[in-house]
Amino acid sequence: MNKKAISLLLILPFLLAGCKTMTFKKPSWKDGEKATYILKENGEKIGTAVFLIEKKQFEDKDIYVFSNRGLIPGRLNSYAVSQIKSNLKPISTTVYIANEQGQFNFTADYSKHETVNITYNTPMGERKKSLKIPLDSYDFGEVLYLLRNLPIVVGKKAEFTEVWPSFGQKFEVTAKVVSMEKIKVPAGRYKTFKVEYNFGKTMYKSWYSVEKPHYLILHDNGKMIYELKKVEIVNRKNRII
């Protein structure tokens, strides 16, 4: 499996957010929320992933910082940080990846109006790319969090643009609440609302707890499964960055 394919699978196969047809509700997550997931492929455990949400301040304004760490022994180590405004629009995302092919990272800067500036650092050197994006754009690193705030009503949907800096591309996305289901994962049994979302020919599925704060319980990107193992609150104090 090449480097791009691996990064697509683990570094947040998390897509969607946005809304041409609706507006996301006020975020339900808590400062210091730390969720640990078991990663499975073909029914076998292959690694773990940890998601952390922190509320901080940036330029005297409250923001959310989403940190995502993934580990597949012998295959991949990854770390992604996304900074999001209180209105859920992206500020920046930085991703680090290390695997058998080496190490590389990229940073996406959303500070310019309707443009994302991407810097890639690879063993072959640095390169830059600018991508024009519409107003309904969200970064791939924040999407799984945003979908937690969809209305819990079967049939509700959101349409928006998702930006994948790793490929320097943007995709039209539709996310829809398709059913209510009871599921069991290592963390326990949950009543969930199931969300399906696609971009191009790719379909992802995610299950969120019906009860607040609507934890991500299960995620299926077609090749890898994320099963919730536990959730902790590790920090309730805002920090300055």
N, C-alpha and C positions, 0 to 999 in steps of 0.2 A: 504494500500500500504506500503510495507516494505521500510527500509532505502535505500537499494541498488537500488530499483526500482525508488524511488523518486530522488536520486542523478543522475541516468541515464537520467531521464526526464528533469531535470532543470539545473544541474550543467554542463551546456554546452553539450547539446545533439549535440555538435558541433564536428562533425567529419570530417575528411579528410584533406588532404593536400598532398603533396608530389609529387613524380613523377618518375615512372619508364619509362613512355613514353614521358614525356615532362618536361620542367622547368618552374616554375612560373615566371611571369614577375616581374619587380621592384614594390615593394609595393606602392599602390596608396593612402593609408590612410594618415591623417594629425595628427601631434602632438596635443594632447588635444581633440581629437574627442570623444564626449560623445553622445551615442545613447540610447534613452529610448524606450522600447517595452511594449506593452500590451500583457499579457499572457492569452490565451483562451483555454478552454477545453470543448468539446461538445458545442461549440458556445457561451459559457458564459465566461465573464471575471473572472479570478481567482487570478490575481496578476500582478506584473510588474517585469521587468528586466532592468538593466542599464549596458551598455558596455562602457568602457573607454580605450582609447589608448594613451599611453604616450611614448615619446622618451627620454631615459635617458642614463646614462653612467655607465658601469660596467667594472672594470679593464681597464680603459682608452679606452674603445671601446663603440661605439653607440649600444644600444639595444632597443628593443620594449618591453613595459610592458603592457599586456592586463589584465584589471581588470573587473570582471563580478560579479554583485550583483543581486540576485534574491529574491523576497519576495512573498510568497503565504500565506496570513494571516491564522493563525490557523493550517498551515501544514508545512511550510518550510521557513527557512531563509538560504541563502547561500552566500558564497563569495569565488571567485577563482582568483588567480593571476598567470599569466604565463609570464616568461621572455624568450625572443626570440632574438637570434643573428641577426645581419644585413643580414645574408644569410638565415634567416628564420628557422634555426635549433634551437630546444629548449635548454634552459639552465636549467630551473626548473619550476615546477608548484606546487602551494600550494592551497589546498581547505579546507574550513571550512563549516560544515553543522550543523544546529540545527533544530530539529523537535520534535514532541511529544515523540519520543523515546530517546531523549537526544542529546548530542553534540559529534562530532568527527571531526578529520581533518587528512589529509595526505599530505605528501610532496614527490614529485618525483624529483630526482637529476640526470641530464643527463651529468654531468661533466666527468664521466668515459667513455672511448672509447667503443662504442657498448654495453653499459650496462646502464640500468636505475636502480637506487637504491631508493626504496620506503619505507617510514616510516609511519606507521599508528598509530594514537593516538586515542584510543577509551575508553569508560568507563571500559572496561575489561583490559586495559593496552596497552603497546606499543609493536608493532611487526614490523619486517623488512622483506623485500623481494627484491631480485635482479632478474632482467629480462634481458636476452640477446635480443638485438634488431638489426635489419639490418640497413644499412646506409641510407635507404630511409624512416626512421621513423620520425614521427611528433607527438607531444602531442595532446591529444583530446582538450585541452584548447585553441589551436591556430587555429584549422581547419577552423572554419567559417570565420575567417579573411583571411586566405590564399586563400580560394576559390574565394575571391573577385578579385584575380589576374589571374584567368584563362583567356585565350584568348576568346574574345567574338565572337566565331564562333561555330555555331551549329555543333555538332559532335566531337568537341575537347574533349579530356579526359585526366585524370591523374590517374595513378595507384601508390599506395604507401602503406606503413604500418602505421597504426594509433595505438598509445599506449594509453591504458586506465588504468592509475595507480590505479583508484578506485577498479578495479577488478584484477589488476596485470596481465593483458592480452594484447595481441597485435592482430590486425586484418588486413587482406589484404583488401584494399579498392579500389574501382573504382569510380571516379567522372567524370561526363560527362555533357557538355552543351547540353540540349535536345531541347530547343525552345526559341523563343523570345515572350514575352507576355506583355500586358498592364494590370496593376493591380491597385487597389485602396486600400489604408490603411489610418488610421487616419492622417498620415503625408501628404497625398495627393495622386495624381495619378502619376504613374511612368511607363516608358518603361523599361522592365527588361529582363535579360537573366536567364533562369531557369536551375538550376543544380540539377541533381539527383545523389545520391551516396549511396553505400551500403557496408555493412560489414556483412558477414554471410548472414542471412535471413532478416536483417533489412535494410529498405530503408528510407532515409531522402530526403527532397526536400527543396531547398532554391532559393529565387529570389533576384537578385542583380540589382541595377540600371545600365542601359547601360552607362549613363554619369558618368564621373569620379567625385568623387573617388570610385564609385561602391559600394554604401552603401548596406548593407543587409536590404532589404525591408520587406521580409516575410520569415519565416522559419517554416517548418512543420516536426515534428519528428514522426508523425503517431498518437500521442496522445495529443500533445500540440502544439498550434500555437503561433508564435511570430509575432506581427504586429508592424511595426515602428510607433511610436507616434511623435518623434521629434529628430533632431540632432543638437548639439551645439558644438562650439569650446570653451573649458573652460580654456585651458592653452597652450601657444605656447612656453614656456620657458623650455629648458631642465633642468633636475634636476640631482643631484648626489645622488646615492644610495649606 
